[in-house]
């Protein structure tokens, strides 16, 4: 029974992550009318910027700032160089261009960083676990982001229900 509950929590965590990705795609398509499939590459560029900064400095907060800056700068670059030219065009052009950007970004990151994963330690404030039920200690590292994502979902639902 404990294993079932743990897997249920893992499923909720993954569902919250997919919601975060899907909400970005939905907002961009709904507000701007552009199908931009490159959201995953923005996360990837931000994650690599953050990981490389943490590896170089040892500071988690600097890594978070570098991740946001890297993803934001890359998003701005993609917007100005590619997506801006796709406004008002058929959605097929938008899908093909952003799919090409996914392939380009994956190869560019592979050339710059390599294929080896970057290992890092869990930040001190996310180490440990929380006892949810007797015999079920769930890692804080999984619980904290999931709580944040579900909070964002609740806030977005309340904000868009006018």
WOKA-V598761 format. One record per residue. N is the residue number from 0. PSI is psi in whole degrees, -180 to 180 (NA if undefined). BURIAL is + if it has 9 or more other ideal C-beta (glycine too) atoms within 8 Angstrom, else -. Layout:
((N | PSI | BURIAL) (N | PSI | BURIAL))
//
This chain:
((0 | -38 | -) (1 | -42 | -) (2 | -40 | -) (3 | -45 | -) (4 | -40 | +) (5 | -42 | +) (6 | -33 | -) (7 | -42 | -) (8 | -39 | +) (9 | -39 | +) (10 | -39 | -) (11 | -38 | +) (12 | -46 | +) (13 | -39 | -) (14 | -39 | -) (15 | -37 | +) (16 | -44 | +) (17 | -35 | -) (18 | -42 | +) (19 | -44 | +) (20 | -46 | +) (21 | -34 | -) (22 | -34 | +) (23 | -44 | +) (24 | -42 | +) (25 | -42 | -) (26 | -44 | -) (27 | -43 | +) (28 | -40 | +) (29 | -39 | -) (30 | -44 | -) (31 | -16 | -) (32 | 23 | -) (33 | 133 | +) (34 | 105 | +) (35 | 105 | +) (36 | 4 | +) (37 | 14 | +) (38 | -40 | +) (39 | -36 | +) (40 | -30 | +) (41 | -43 | +) (42 | -42 | +) (43 | -46 | +) (44 | -43 | +) (45 | -42 | +) (46 | -42 | +) (47 | -40 | +) (48 | -44 | +) (49 | -45 | +) (50 | -42 | +) (51 | -36 | +) (52 | -42 | +) (53 | -41 | +) (54 | -35 | -) (55 | -38 | -) (56 | -25 | -) (57 | 3 | -) (58 | 120 | -) (59 | -40 | -) (60 | -39 | -) (61 | -36 | +) (62 | -40 | +) (63 | -44 | +) (64 | -41 | +) (65 | -37 | +) (66 | -45 | +) (67 | -42 | +) (68 | -44 | +) (69 | -46 | +) (70 | -40 | +) (71 | -44 | +) (72 | -42 | -) (73 | -39 | +) (74 | -41 | +) (75 | -40 | -) (76 | -45 | -) (77 | -42 | +) (78 | -48 | +) (79 | -34 | -) (80 | -36 | -) (81 | -57 | +) (82 | -35 | +) (83 | -32 | -) (84 | -7 | -) (85 | -5 | +) (86 | 134 | +) (87 | -1 | -) (88 | 170 | -) (89 | 148 | -) (90 | -25 | -) (91 | -39 | -) (92 | -41 | +) (93 | -43 | +) (94 | -46 | +) (95 | -43 | -) (96 | -44 | +) (97 | -29 | +) (98 | -40 | +) (99 | -37 | -) (100 | -35 | +) (101 | -49 | +) (102 | -42 | -) (103 | -46 | -) (104 | -41 | +) (105 | -44 | +) (106 | -38 | -) (107 | -42 | -) (108 | -39 | +) (109 | -41 | +) (110 | -37 | -) (111 | -48 | -) (112 | -32 | -) (113 | 178 | -) (114 | -12 | -) (115 | 136 | -) (116 | 154 | -) (117 | 115 | +) (118 | 143 | -) (119 | 161 | -) (120 | 155 | -) (121 | 136 | -) (122 | 152 | -) (123 | -41 | -) (124 | -8 | -) (125 | 4 | +) (126 | 155 | -) (127 | -172 | -) (128 | 166 | -) (129 | 131 | -) (130 | 109 | -) (131 | -39 | -) (132 | 161 | -) (133 | 122 | -) (134 | -1 | -) (135 | 97 | +) (136 | 114 | -) (137 | 133 | +) (138 | 135 | -) (139 | -30 | +) (140 | -29 | +) (141 | -32 | +) (142 | -39 | +) (143 | -51 | +) (144 | -35 | +) (145 | -43 | +) (146 | -42 | -) (147 | -41 | -) (148 | -41 | +) (149 | -31 | +) (150 | -42 | -) (151 | -38 | +) (152 | -45 | +) (153 | -42 | -) (154 | -40 | -) (155 | -34 | +) (156 | -44 | -) (157 | -37 | -) (158 | -28 | -) (159 | 12 | -) (160 | 24 | -) (161 | NA | -))
//
